[in-house]
Amino acid sequence: MHKIAFSGIPGSGKTSVLAEVKKLLSLKYRVEEVADLKPGSPFDFDQRAGFVSSFYNITSQINEENIHSQGRPDFLLCDGALLDHWLEWRLSQAEKPGNGQATERHSLLEGLVRFWMPSYAMIFRIRADAGALKKRVAKAGLREFNPSQARQAEELYGQIIQQDRLPAFDVWNHQSVDESAQEAMVRLAEMKLI
């Protein structure tokens, strides 16, 4: 089984690109999908970056991926990934002063993330420019990242990917969803996953 994550900030187009890639892969392979867990979270947007919500999101993501892999699909496509939950936690911690308990909590979450991240065969970091994000977020009723938060999130994504040497590829989603999905399919072929 190849587990593929579609990661990115809200409004980047993860769900749309994943849906199109799923259609293409399903022509030849057995494909399962782990839906975005955030809409079903018991925590509202402002609470999502605390330790309790981060622990819940990270462990729920791991559990859902395990459950969906039981049918042994050829591909498991994840709408969002541990990388997204880890990023939210890291962004929240950058704004808070550290103490002993915060260090222990960070270490626990980091251990879970470092253990689980190698299970992804590939991560597609779906990206869009600020103008496209603003339109999509408003249309979908999502909460908008302010420009400095979006920039900080993008920088931290890049740092995490580089530091941990994650098999991640950027897919710029300011073209059509079909073109973005085709770009993802080309990357899957280049990595000899299809």
N, C-alpha and C positions, 0 to 999 in steps of 0.2 A: 504494500500500500504506500502511495505517495501522498503525504499530507502537505497541502498548499495553503498558505495563509494570505488573505487579502487584508492589508493593514493600511491605516492612514487616519488622518483627522476627520471629524464629522463633516460631511458634505463633499468629500473627495471623490466619491463614486464607487466605493468598495463593493457595495451590494449590486449595483448595476453591472459592473465589470465581471464580478463573480458569476452572476446569472447567465451572462453571455458565454463565458468560458465553460460553465457547466453544460450549457446546450451543446457546445462544440465537442467537449469530451464525451458526453453521453452518447454520441453517435457511434462510438467504438468501445467505450469503457463503462464499467459500473462505477457510478459516482454518488457519493453521499455528501450532504452539506450540513455544517454546523452553523445555524443562523446566528446573527448578532445577538449577544446575550444582554446588551445594555437596555433595550426597551422593556425587558421582563425583570430587570433588577429591582429589588425592593428599596433601593436608594435613589434619591433624586439627584439631579446633575450636580448640585452644589455639595452633596455628601459623598460623591463617588471617589474622591481622592483621599479620604481618610483611611486609616489602617483597616478598620473593620470592613469597609466596603471594598477596599483593594484586595484584602484576603479573600473575601467572598467572590469577587470577580475572577481572580486568578484561579482559585480552586474550582469554581463552577466551569471555567473554560476547560480546565484539565479534565474534569468529570464528563462534560459534554463530548469532548473529543474522544475519550475512552468509550463512551456509550455508542457513539456513531461508528467507531471503528470495529465494533463487534461483528458486524455483517461482512467484514473483510472486503470492503470496496477496493477498486483499483486506485481511486482517488478520493481523498477526503478534503473537501474545500471548506475553509473556515472564514466566515465573514467576521473579520476582526480576529485578533490572536492575542496570545500572552503579551506580545510586544506592545499592543495598545494599552493594556491594563498596567503594564510595567511603566510605560511612558507617563501615564496619568499620575502614578505614585511618585515617580521621580520628579515630575514638574511640581507637584505639591510640596515635596520635601525641600526643593530648592528655595522655597519661600519661607520655610520654618526653621527656627534655630534648633540644633540637635541637642539631644540629651541621651542618657543611658538607655531609657526605654525606647526612644526613637531608633537608636542604633540597633537594638535587638530586633525590633520589628522590621527594620530595613533588611537586616541579615536574613531573617526568616523568609521574607518575600523574595529576596535575591536568590536564596538557595533553591526555592521552588522554580523560579524563572530559569536559572542556569541549568537545572536538572532537565527541564521540559523543552527548552528552546531547540536543542539538537534534534528533536523529533520531527521538526518541519523540514521537508525536502527542499522547499523554496518559499520565500516570502515575497509577495508583490507589494511594494509600497506604492499605493495609489496616490498620486499627487495632482493638484490643480492649482492654477494661479489664483491670486487673491480675488480678482474680479469674478471668476467662475465660482469660487467658493461662496462668495457673498450672495450671489443669485441662487445657488442651490440650497444653501442653508435657509434662506428666507422662504423659498418655495416649499421646502420639506417641513418647515416649522421647527427646525433644529435650533439649538442655542449657538449663536455665532461666537467663534473665537475672536478676540480683538486682535488687530494686526501684530502687536508685539508678542501675544501668546502664541499665535500661529507660527511666527518666525522662530520663537523659542522652541516650540514643539518640533518643528522641522529640523532645527539644528540638533536637538537631542536625539531625534530618530537617527540622524546620520551618525552621531557619535556612538550610539549603542550598536548600530549595525557594524560600524567599522571596528570598534573595540572588541566585540564578541565574534567578529568574522562570520556574521550570519549570511546565509545564502540568499541575499536580498537583491531585488532589482527594482528600479524605479519605473513606473508606468505613468506617464503624464496623461491625464484624462481631460484634456481640453479639446481633444478631437472627438469623433463620434465614439460611442460605446463599442461599436463593432470594431473600429480601428484599435482601440485600447485592448480589446479582447484578443484581436489578432496578434498584437505585440506580445501579449502574455503567452499565447500559443507558440510563437516563434521562440521565446525564451525557454519554454518547456521542451521544445524540440532540441534546442542548442544544448540543454543540460541532459539530453537523452532520456527524458522522463516519458516521452511519447514517441 
